[in-house]
Amino acid sequence: MSLLVTAEGEIATVSFNRPEARNAISRAMWRELPVLMSRLAADGARVIVITGESQCFAAGADIGELIAVADSAMADDLSSAIADGIEAIAQVKAATIAMIDGPCLGGGCLVAAACDLRYASQMATFSVPIAKLGIVLDQTNILRLAGLIGPAWTKELIYSAATIDSITAQSIGLVNDYFEDKDQLSEFVYRKANAIAANSINSILGVKATINSLYGPNRDLPEALRGPTAGEVSASYHSADLKARLAKIFQAAGEQARAAAENTKSQT
């Protein structure tokens, strides 16, 4: 299963589970998230922990599915699936905690940002490399990131497509705290989850609703002052720029693989 779900009392855990793809989130997984979040809350989960299997949180959206986008209908479907999946996590009627070990990239980083709390191991790395691909990010996710780390760091991460470690992530507010290893991280997260679950869900959801209402304050501004539209976001998923950038990335990866193979061969 690509999404593993376990529950113990009022605490549920959702784990990305595609180790062969570094837990890249497929369209089917994005589509499953809204249904799953709703069901877990309805079943009484007060805290939902979101994590990844095999020492990786999630390496973003599935690149193979991006490559396969051939027309505007496919682009609309994929972009809306991603937006709906992330928003379901942000709006679920429960407290959410991202437990991050290993790469937390692209869409995976946006999932973590949509959670109420984020904790990481020192093995965690973070990146939103949309500018490398030519993808346009919707305004809700931009504002959500800016609400966590401020406009300057949001611009730096996205403009440069840089990867940062958990120490830097904590210093800028992307994660609440970090821990030496996965065991310490897990112990802390579930202790925190139990403490939250013992508190009033009405108090928690009141705070969550108020803070969530701050992400999207420019929706009522004149069109010229708004962020990217849904159409602009979708169009970027099948643009010539994205196709060219993907081709360049795969070409570079192939050249690195051939160079590594030749180097190994020369040493034997």
C-alpha positions in Angstrom: 0.0 0.0 0.0 1.3 3.5 -0.9 -0.3 5.0 2.2 0.0 3.0 5.4 -2.5 3.8 8.1 -2.4 2.8 11.8 -4.5 4.0 14.7 -4.1 3.7 18.5 -6.7 5.3 20.6 -7.2 8.9 19.4 -3.8 9.0 17.5 -3.6 7.9 13.9 -0.5 7.6 11.7 -0.4 8.0 8.0 2.9 6.9 6.3 4.0 7.4 2.7 5.2 4.0 1.5 6.8 4.0 -1.9 10.4 3.2 -1.0 11.3 2.4 -4.6 10.5 6.0 -5.5 11.7 7.7 -2.3 8.0 8.0 -1.3 7.1 10.2 -4.2 3.4 11.0 -3.9 1.4 9.7 -6.8 -1.8 11.2 -8.2 -3.7 8.3 -6.6 -2.2 9.1 -3.2 -3.0 12.8 -3.5 -6.6 11.8 -4.4 -6.8 9.4 -1.4 -5.6 12.0 1.1 -8.9 14.0 1.4 -11.0 10.8 1.8 -8.5 9.5 4.4 -8.2 12.7 6.4 -12.0 13.0 6.6 -12.4 9.3 7.6 -9.8 9.5 10.3 -11.3 12.6 11.9 -14.8 11.0 11.7 -13.5 7.9 13.4 -12.3 10.0 16.3 -8.7 10.7 15.6 -7.7 13.9 17.5 -4.1 13.8 16.3 -2.8 12.6 12.9 0.9 12.0 12.5 2.1 12.1 8.9 5.4 10.5 8.1 7.3 8.3 5.6 8.7 4.8 5.5 12.3 3.8 4.8 14.2 6.9 6.1 12.4 9.3 3.7 9.5 11.6 4.3 8.5 12.2 0.7 10.5 13.2 -2.4 7.7 15.3 -3.8 5.2 14.6 -6.5 5.8 11.7 -8.9 8.1 12.9 -11.7 6.9 10.1 -13.9 3.4 11.4 -13.8 4.6 14.9 -14.6 6.4 13.6 -17.7 3.2 11.8 -18.7 1.1 15.0 -18.7 0.1 15.5 -22.4 -2.7 18.0 -22.4 -4.5 20.6 -20.3 -7.1 18.0 -19.0 -4.3 15.8 -17.5 -2.6 18.9 -16.2 -5.8 20.1 -14.5 -6.4 16.7 -13.0 -2.9 16.4 -11.5 -2.6 20.0 -10.2 -6.0 19.8 -8.6 -5.2 16.4 -7.0 -2.1 17.9 -5.4 -3.9 21.0 -4.2 -6.8 19.0 -2.8 -4.5 16.6 -1.0 -2.5 19.3 0.7 -5.5 21.3 1.6 -7.2 18.3 3.1 -4.3 17.9 5.5 -4.4 21.7 6.3 -8.1 21.7 7.0 -8.7 18.3 8.7 -10.6 18.5 12.0 -7.7 17.1 14.0 -4.3 18.3 15.1 -1.6 17.2 12.6 2.1 16.5 13.1 4.7 15.9 10.4 7.3 13.5 11.6 10.2 14.0 9.2 13.2 11.7 8.7 15.2 12.0 5.5 14.3 13.9 2.3 11.2 16.2 2.6 11.1 17.7 -0.9 8.8 19.5 -3.2 5.2 18.4 -2.6 6.5 16.5 0.5 7.7 19.8 2.0 4.3 21.4 1.2 2.6 18.5 3.0 4.8 19.1 6.0 4.1 22.9 5.9 0.3 22.1 5.8 0.6 20.2 9.1 0.0 22.0 12.4 3.4 21.0 13.9 6.6 19.7 12.3 9.5 17.8 13.9 12.5 16.4 12.2 15.6 14.2 12.7 19.0 15.5 11.8 18.9 13.3 8.7 16.0 15.4 7.3 16.5 17.7 4.4 14.1 20.3 2.9 13.6 21.8 -0.5 10.9 23.2 -2.8 12.6 23.0 -6.1 9.7 24.1 -8.3 11.9 26.7 -10.1 14.1 24.0 -11.4 11.1 22.4 -13.0 9.2 25.5 -14.1 6.2 24.7 -11.9 4.1 27.6 -10.7 3.1 27.3 -7.0 -0.4 28.3 -6.0 -0.9 31.3 -3.7 -2.3 29.3 -0.8 0.9 27.2 -0.5 3.1 30.3 -1.0 1.3 32.1 1.8 1.4 29.1 4.0 5.2 28.9 3.6 5.5 32.6 4.1 3.4 32.4 7.3 5.9 29.9 8.7 9.3 31.2 7.5 8.6 34.8 6.3 8.7 36.2 2.8 12.5 36.5 2.6 13.2 32.8 3.3 10.2 31.7 1.2 11.7 33.6 -1.8 15.2 32.3 -1.1 14.1 28.6 -0.9 11.9 28.9 -4.1 14.1 31.2 -6.1 17.3 29.2 -5.5 15.7 25.7 -5.2 18.2 25.2 -2.4 18.2 22.3 0.0 18.5 23.0 3.7 19.2 20.7 6.7 17.1 20.3 9.8 19.2 22.7 11.8 18.6 25.5 9.3 14.9 24.5 9.0 14.5 24.9 12.8 16.3 28.2 12.8 13.9 29.8 10.2 10.8 28.3 11.6 10.1 25.6 9.1 10.2 22.9 11.8 9.4 23.3 15.5 12.4 21.2 16.6 14.9 18.6 15.5 16.3 15.5 17.1 19.5 13.4 16.8 18.0 10.3 15.2 14.7 8.7 14.2 14.2 6.9 17.5 14.4 10.2 19.5 12.2 11.9 17.0 9.5 9.2 17.2 9.6 9.0 21.0 9.1 12.8 21.2 6.4 13.0 18.5 4.2 10.4 20.1 4.6 11.8 23.6 3.6 15.2 22.1 0.6 13.6 20.3 -0.6 12.0 23.5 -0.4 15.3 25.3 -2.4 17.0 22.6 -5.0 14.3 22.4 -5.6 14.7 26.1 -6.6 18.4 25.6 -9.8 20.0 24.4 -10.3 19.4 20.7 -12.6 22.4 20.5 -9.9 24.7 21.8 -7.4 23.2 19.3 -9.7 23.5 16.3 -10.6 27.0 17.3 -7.0 28.0 17.1 -6.4 26.0 13.9 -9.4 27.7 12.1 -8.2 31.1 13.1 -4.6 30.6 12.0 -5.7 28.8 8.8 -7.9 31.8 7.9 -4.8 33.9 7.6 -3.5 32.0 4.6 -5.2 33.5 1.6 -5.8 37.1 2.7 -5.3 38.4 -0.9 -8.2 36.4 -2.4 -10.4 39.5 -2.3 -7.9 41.8 -3.8 -8.2 43.0 -7.4 -7.2 40.3 -9.9 -4.0 42.2 -10.9 -2.7 41.9 -7.3 -3.5 38.3 -6.7 -1.1 35.4 -6.8 -1.1 32.7 -9.5 -4.6 31.5 -10.6 -5.5 27.8 -10.7 -5.3 28.0 -14.5 -1.7 29.4 -14.4 -0.7 26.7 -11.9 -2.3 23.9 -14.1 -0.7 25.3 -17.3 2.8 25.0 -15.8 2.3 21.3 -15.5 2.4 20.8 -19.3 4.4 23.8 -20.4 7.3 23.6 -22.8 9.5 25.0 -20.1 8.7 22.1 -17.8 9.3 19.5 -20.5 12.6 21.0 -21.4 13.8 21.2 -17.8 12.7 17.6 -17.1 14.6 16.4 -20.2 17.7 18.3 -19.1 17.5 16.8 -15.6 17.2 13.3 -16.9 20.0 13.9 -19.4 22.3 15.1 -16.6 21.3 12.1 -14.4 22.1 9.7 -17.3 25.5 11.3 -17.8 26.3 11.0 -14.1 25.3 7.4 -14.1 27.4 6.6 -17.2 30.4 8.5 -15.6 30.0 6.5 -12.4 29.8 3.2 -14.3 33.0 4.0 -16.3 34.8 5.0 -13.1 33.8 1.8 -11.4 34.9 -0.2 -14.5 38.3 1.5 -14.6 38.9 0.6 -10.9 38.3 -3.1 -11.5 
